[in-house]
Amino acid sequence: MLSRIQPKLKDGVTVPRSFEDYQVSVIEDGMPSGVTIERKA
């Protein structure tokens, strides 16, 4: 499951200092049945 989560540094960030310095993508296609993703703000 962790291979479906892809964190990437935002443009212009060389040294990350917080979660906001990342753009996080989640691959939802092809999820096994019964598995759900909940996004928290």
N, C-alpha and C positions, 0 to 999 in steps of 0.2 A: 504494500500500500504506500509506503514512503516514496517509492519511485514515481508516484503520480503527483507529488508535491515538488515544485521546482522554484526555489528561491533564486532571485537574481538581483545583484546590486543595481540600484537606479543609476541612470546616467549622471555623471559628475561626482559620484561618491567613490572615493578611493579608500577611505577608512570608515567602515560602518560603526556607528555609535549607538544605534537603536533600531528597533524593528521597522520604523518608518523609512529607514535607508534601503529597504528591500522591496522589490515587487515580487509577490508570490503568485504563481500560477498553479492551478489544480486541473489535472486532466480527468474530466468526468466521463468521457466516452468509454464504453465497455466496462463499466463498473459491474462487479458480480451482483447477482440478484440478492436482495436483502441488505445491501450495503448502502448507507445514506451518508451524505455530506451535509454538515450544518456549518454555516458561515456565521461567525460572531463578529460584530462590529467593534 
